[in-house]
Amino acid sequence: MQLDNIAVEVLRHQLEAFCGEGAATIKRTAVSPLVVEGGDYSCTMLDAGGKLVTGGGHIAYHFYAATNAIAGVFIEHGDDIHDGDVFLANDPHRGGGLHAQDIFVMRPVFAEDRVVAWMANSSHLVDVGGMQPGSFAPDATDCFQEALRFPAVKVIARGVEQRDIWNILLNNVRMPDLVEMDIRGLMAGVDVATAKVQQLAERIGATALQDGFDELNRRTESAVRAEIAQIEDGVYRSTSWTEWNDERFRIPCTTTVDGDSIQFDFTGAAPQTQHFFNTKQYIVKGKIGVELQRLIGRDLPLNQGYYEALSVLCPRGSILDCVHPAPVGAAHLMASHDASEAAMRTFHQAVAASAESPSRPFLSSSQTMSANAVVTFSGKGLSGATDSWIMIDGTAVGSPAGNDRDGTDYNFYLVGHQAAIQTNDVEVTESWYPLRFDYRRRSCDASGAGQFRGGRGVDFAFTVDGSPGLVGASIGGHGNVPMPGTAGGSPGRPSTVELHEPDGVVNRIGTLTQGFDLPEGHSYAIRAAGGGGWGDPLDRDPAAVVADVADGLISVDEAGRVYGVDAADGSTSGRADILRARLADARPPACVPAAVDAQNYASAPPRPIAAGVEQRGGVAVSARSGAVLALAPAHWTDGCPLLVEEVAHGVETRSYLDPGTGHILHTEVATAGDERSFESSPKRWRTWSNDRTQ
């Protein structure tokens, strides 16, 4: 069936509305605060073969994960799929979703006596068993310790509930009443969306419905590839590190753009480990798609066609595509976020090298989701019964700075996004749990400095009130490795977690700590990470610096020391001294470029290599000063003086300076002794020495 543009858009919005209704049903029927208040749920639609069509709800990361869950149904049940069946799965190793707590409830949609679609709903359950209340177990060394895990099983068969499955599930979780109600909320959402799709299939026919699915995916893939084709061909590299307190696990990403194709290759990622942040390839790819949609295809559905345009390679047996029985309790956090952030940094580099890309206005510093700091607690609740819960206040990290604006406070996205959950109101949290907030406010310091500064994370603390004591598990990333800036912007601040005793004693603990005690009257405090800045801090508008001082975001000393601004009158005489000091303190360039004929390269048209760096013929120069940085095809930083500063044990920042002025062109965050962790090499730069006609 041929569909014109209007028919395709009408169908698209119908399907999105169906998922929206299914998601709204979850919110209205579930009971736990993380789902109802936090918005940790989704409703996903797939075609008869399990290809992604669209989704609704807050957690877009669930959408692509649903393809793995439906594939698991096909593996486990084959042709034994009937009208009225409802399936449940939660094991990432065997047909689950993002991690064991994010359970999937799935139902086939029948019309004309055959499956025409699938609905797959997911939300975070308060507990699914395992060694730690809440089922986040940082100390787990395999998946058997983490949670009760289900491959795809029928909880309803031909409309009849399977009480044996329900009994196994509810007998192995700590708060069965809450868990059952939240699962039934997912089932209610599936039922609502299923009925809507059935009505549509009955009206237009099952074949026409599948044709519509196919056309939506075809058009989406074509549109995404058209935008990729506007990006400069080349190779772009970036590296992230996942932390386990003082350990670092390397995640390198090499992105290759070739015509309308793009490949994110994580070859070299650390081997899987006995830590709970191992993840899966489908989770990494799903996250990259969600993040990439902020830059290309912003008005397109996030469907199978979108993902078909992307190639994501994760080595089998690595932390990015682990094998059973690796622990995967935080498969949706930490390493998967670090991987998607490394991928997005490479993509930003590619866009920065592409003069014609429509994504250039959306360039920003590195995303900050991997710096999330959540915590679970268990103990006697307000009713006197045992309770357990997760607090997501620490997910309110600061966003990266944009290329034309400051970062957003309390949000890991510079601009709002569907994948974000919501932090509960203080009053809601206090009404449910035995605690009293001492404060929840913006974290203030000069981290994330830049022409545009990074967003500020939350700074909060609460005191145990109404319980003899709690046992906690802290789950947070980037307690040592800060989120990097871009184009000379400074890194943001890392996360910190502290336990405060009533007598004022403060004990700092790791961002990954299981089983710490918090007696009544003691306090728990987090200062969440902040985003990196964009551009050299010395380029910041002095009036903005003075305003930051007035707002309490930075001190008078920081205004002068970091920005070179006198907070009293806004004068900038201190900037010249800072520039001279940088050049005096810097290490010499890695390789001084050979002498070139200035007349030859100066007349060549400028083409971007990186933010603030231009290619003129076969020469890389500073866009600000015209100073020669490198000759093709060498790394463009070869001629940059280098400032190195240790920020944590084994972690350093490296600032590459404009040799003509002392301004910072780029600051990377890397482990000490490691090679350069980034590269921006458009094809025209890499091949210049072989093809002088470009």
C-alpha positions, 0 to 999 in steps of 0.5 A, a space after each residue: 500500500 502506497 502512503 502519501 506524506 500526510 497519511 504517514 504522519 497521521 499514522 505516526 501520531 496515532 501510534 505515538 498517541 496509543 503509546 502515550 495512552 498506555 504510558 499514562 495508564 501506567 502512571 495512573 495505576 502503579 503505586 511506587 513513588 519512583 514510577 508515579 512521581 519519578 516517571 520511570 516507565 515506558 510503553 513501546 510498540 513493535 511490529 509482528 517481527 519485533 521491530 521497533 515502531 515507536 514508544 511513549 513515556 519518560 524512559 526512551 532507553 526502554 524502546 530499543 531494549 524492547 527489541 531484545 525482550 521480544 526477541 527473547 519471547 520468540 526464542 523461548 516460545 516460538 510458535 506457542 504465542 496466542 491471543 490473551 498471552 502476556 509475557 514477563 522478562 527481566 534478565 539482560 542475559 536472556 531476553 530482558 531489558 536494561 537491568 533486572 529491576 526494569 522488568 518488561 511486560 509484553 503482549 502480542 496484538 492479534 487481528 485477523 487471527 494473527 499477530 500484527 504488533 507487540 506492546 512492551 511496557 517497562 518500569 523500575 520495580 522497587 525490589 526483585 530479590 537478591 543480596 541487597 534490598 532494592 536489588 542494586 548490589 555494587 558488591 555482587 560478583 555475578 548475576 546470581 547474587 543480584 536478583 531473581 531473573 526471568 527469561 520470557 515467561 507467561 504470566 497470563 496464558 490465553 487470558 488465564 493468570 499463571 499463579 505458579 509464576 506469580 507465586 515464584 516472583 512474589 515469594 522472592 521479592 521484599 515488598 511483594 504488594 508494591 511489586 505486584 501493583 506496579 506490574 499490574 500497572 504495566 499490564 493495564 498499560 499494555 491492555 489499553 495500548 493493545 486495544 487501540 492497535 487492534 481497533 486500528 488494525 480492524 479499521 484499515 486491515 492488518 496488511 495495511 498496518 504492517 505496510 505503515 510500520 514499514 514505511 515509517 521505518 523506511 522514511 526514518 532511516 532515509 532521513 537519518 542517513 541524509 543528515 549523516 551524509 552532511 557530516 564530514 567523512 573521517 575518523 573521530 576518537 574519544 575515550 571514557 573511563 568507568 570508575 570502580 572507586 579507584 579503579 578505571 576501566 577504559 572505553 575507547 570509541 572510534 567513529 567513522 563517517 563514510 557517506 551516509 553511514 556511521 559506525 561507532 566502534 568500541 574495540 579495545 573496551 576493558 574486558 568484563 569484570 566482576 563489578 555490576 556495571 557490565 552491560 550489553 550491546 543492545 543497551 549501548 546502541 539503544 542509548 546512543 540512538 536516544 542521545 544522537 536524536 538530540 542532534 540529528 533527526 530531532 523531529 523523527 520517530 525513534 524507531 527501527 529505521 533510526 537504529 538501522 542507520 547506526 552501526 555500533 560494535 561492542 567486543 563480545 566479552 567486554 564490559 560493553 557486551 558481557 556474557 553470563 554470569 557477569 553481574 549486570 545490576 547497573 547495566 543501564 548506568 555507568 559503563 553504558 552511559 560512559 560508552 554513549 558519552 564517548 560516542 557522542 563526543 566523537 559525533 560532536 567532533 565530527 559535527 564541529 569539523 562539518 561546516 555544512 551540518 545542520 547540527 552545528 548549532 547544537 554543539 555542546 560539551 560532554 553529556 553527564 548522565 554517567 555521573 548520576 549518583 543514586 542511593 538505595 536504603 532499607 530499614 524500618 519505615 514510618 509504619 514500623 514495617 521493613 521498607 526499601 526505596 531508591 532515591 534519585 535526587 543525585 541524578 540532578 547533575 549539571 548539564 554540559 555547556 553549549 556553544 552559545 549558552 551556559 549549562 542547565 542546572 539540575 539536569 544532565 541535558 542541556 535541553 529537556 529530553 524524553 529520557 529524563 526521569 523526574 526528581 521527587 518533591 521533597 515533601 513527597 519523599 518525606 511523607 513516604 520515608 523516615 527522613 528529613 531533608 536538611 537542604 537541597 540546593 545548587 552546588 556552587 564553585 568554579 568547576 566547569 568554567 568556560 566562555 559558557 560554564 557548565 550546569 551545576 549539580 544538586 547539593 543535598 542532605 537528609 537526616 534519618 528521622 523516624 527509624 532506628 537506622 537505615 542501611 544504604 548502597 551508594 551507586 554513582 559514577 565519576 567520583 574521580 574522573 570529572 566530565 570534560 569540557 570542550 573547545 577549551 572549557 574546563 571539566 566539571 566537578 566530580 560527585 562526592 558522597 558523605 556521611 555526617 554524624 550528629 557531632 559534626 564528624 564528616 566521613 567521605 565514602 566512595 560513590 560505589 559503597 554497599 552496606 553502609 549504616 546510617 543511624 537515626 540522627 545521622 545524615 547522608 549528603 551528595 554533591 552531584 557532578 557538574 557539566 564541563 564548560 565550553 570555550 576558554 574561561 578567559 573569553 567569558 563576558 565579564 558581566 556574566 562573571 560579575 553576575 555569577 559572583 553576585 549570584 553566589 555561584 563563584 567567589 571573588 577569588 575564583 572570578 580573578 583566578 579562573 576568569 581574570 575578572 575583577 568582580 568589583 568593576 568587571 575589568 579584565 586586566 588579569 587575563 593577560 597575566 594568566 595567558 603569560 603564565 600558561 605559556 610559561 608553565 606549559 610543556 613544549 609541543 609534542 612536535 614543532 611543525 616544520 616550516 611552511 610557506 605562509 603565503 601558500 596556506 594563508 590563501 587557502 580557504 578555511 575548513 574546520 577541523 575542531 572548534 577553534 581549529 582550521 585546516 588551510 590547505 595541508 596546515 592546521 592553524 588556530 582560528 584565533 591567532 593563525 598560529 601553525 599547529 600541525 601539518 597533515 595528516 598529524 594530530 592537530 595538537 602536535 604543535 600546542 604547548 601543553 599544561 598538565 594538572 593532576 585532578 585525582 590520583 592517576 587522573 589528569 587534565 591536559 590543556 592544549 594551548 594556542 602557541 600564539 596567545 596562550 588561550 586553551 584550544 582543548 582540555 582533555 581528561 585522561 588517566 596519567 600516562 595514557 595516550 591522547 584520548 581524542 582525535 578529529 581527523 576529517 578525510 580531507 585532513 587524513 588524506 591530504 598528503 596523498 591528494 593535494 587537489 582537495 
